[in-house]
Amino acid sequence: MTEITHRFVQSESGLRMHVAEAGEGPLVLLLHGFPECWYSWRHQLAALAAAGFHAVAPDQRGYARTGGPPDPGQYTILHLAGDVAGLIPALGADRAVVAGHDWGAPVAWAVAQMRPDVVRGVIGMSVPHRPRSSRPPVAAMRRLFGDGFYMVHFQQPDVPEVGLDRDRRATFRRVLYGLSGDAPTPLLTIPDGGEFLDTLAEPEKLPGWLTGDDIATYVDEYASSGFTGPVNWYRNLDRNWELTAAWHRARIGPPALFVAGDRDVTAIAARDAIGSMSDFVPNLRDTVWLSGCGHWTQQEGPAEVNDAMIGFLRGL
């Protein structure tokens, strides 16, 4: 069985990042989403290593063993993309394929857009590339979905992480099950006086792809960092819009792959964006829909995701 090893690496952005890695060969960076960590890629680390690649899954800024600065303003997309671009030479490579899931997908798309010189290919999961909008996003989401929409709710200082940190075992159980293909479709709109977890179903039993040990691992990985750093990513949505004016509607040049579950509320809501993504990602080679899969693509359907990734990587 392929061994997954751990170490800390100083990104050229200045952030000391915890990474899990396996294998040797061309570099593939695996960027997790919210609320996750390197462990989300446990199945891919081994499979990619066996296929002849150097697979590296960092804990991103603010997450798990990496942690991050206390200032919410230090979590913009420029910081996040800079961490990843700076990790590539720190790992001894000139270029890499960058794969991202959930929040990791916008980071992967941004690195491919802003630093195509260091990106051999880009893989997005669950969240497609969206061209920069003409107006800041938070007001638009508030107008469309109300103050209870979770991304709007997350703009508040201090409040969201209190609910998430109260019982981390319950948080990971509810979030991982509640957004999966095994759960009822979540609304993601928080009731008055409620919390994010109130929008997600409590499982009667865990689905086959998720064990109690998996949940315990997530809890352990968050022991020193908690949820403030992860929520800070959301607090920069409007600032990200301001900072990316130079890339307004800029195309993404490297070869690309997109993977999503057909029961993922995130992907279902973005079907129009997915259908037109090749307008701004002209080298999009394939869009893969996973049947019966929810939001946690690489955990719910690891074999299918591994096959899609390895096929794409070998075609570069």
DAZIBEL-V400534 format. One record per backbone hydrogen bond with DSSP energy under -0.5 kcal/mol. NH is the residue of the N-H (numbers start at 1). CO is the residue of the C=O. Records with the same first field share a line. If there is no record, write none. Layout:
# DAZIBEL-V400534
NH = CO / CO
This chain:
# DAZIBEL-V400534
5 = 3 / 21
7 = 19
9 = 17
11 = 9 / 15
12 = 86
14 = 11
17 = 9 / 15
19 = 7
20 = 57
21 = 5
22 = 55
26 = 52
28 = 54
29 = 97
30 = 56
31 = 29 / 99
32 = 30 / 58
36 = 33
40 = 37
41 = 38
42 = 39
45 = 41
46 = 42
47 = 43
48 = 44
49 = 45
50 = 46
51 = 47
52 = 49
53 = 48
54 = 26
55 = 22 / 53
56 = 28
57 = 20
58 = 56
59 = 18
60 = 58
62 = 67
63 = 60
66 = 63
67 = 63
74 = 71
75 = 72
80 = 76
81 = 77
82 = 78
83 = 79
84 = 80
85 = 81
86 = 82
87 = 83 / 84
88 = 84
89 = 85
90 = 86
91 = 87 / 88
92 = 89
93 = 88
96 = 118
97 = 27
98 = 96 / 121
99 = 29 / 97
100 = 123
101 = 31
102 = 125
104 = 101
105 = 102
106 = 102
107 = 103
108 = 104
109 = 105
110 = 106
111 = 107
112 = 108
113 = 109
114 = 110
115 = 111
118 = 115
119 = 116
120 = 96 / 118
121 = 96
122 = 255
123 = 98
124 = 257
125 = 100
126 = 259
127 = 125
128 = 126
140 = 136
141 = 137
142 = 138
143 = 139
144 = 140
145 = 141
146 = 141 / 142
149 = 146
150 = 188
152 = 149
153 = 149
154 = 150
155 = 152
156 = 153
159 = 157
162 = 158 / 159
163 = 159
164 = 160
165 = 161
166 = 162
167 = 163
168 = 165
171 = 167
172 = 168
173 = 169
174 = 170
175 = 171
176 = 172
177 = 173
178 = 174
179 = 175
180 = 177
183 = 180
187 = 199
190 = 148 / 188
194 = 191
198 = 195
199 = 196
200 = 197
203 = 201
210 = 207
215 = 211
216 = 212
217 = 213
218 = 214
219 = 215
220 = 216
221 = 217
222 = 218
223 = 220
225 = 222
226 = 222
230 = 62
231 = 227
232 = 228
233 = 229 / 230
234 = 230 / 231
235 = 231
236 = 233
237 = 234
240 = 236
241 = 237
242 = 238
243 = 239
244 = 240
245 = 242
247 = 244
248 = 245
250 = 247
252 = 280
253 = 251
255 = 120
256 = 283
257 = 122
258 = 286
259 = 124
260 = 288
262 = 290
263 = 293
264 = 261
265 = 263
268 = 264
269 = 265
270 = 266
271 = 268
274 = 270
275 = 271
276 = 272
277 = 274
279 = 276
280 = 277
281 = 277
283 = 252
284 = 281
285 = 256 / 283
286 = 256
288 = 258
289 = 287
290 = 260 / 288
291 = 289
293 = 290
295 = 179
297 = 295
299 = 296
300 = 296
301 = 297
305 = 301
306 = 302
307 = 303
308 = 304
309 = 305
310 = 306
311 = 307
312 = 308
313 = 309
314 = 310
315 = 311 / 312
316 = 313
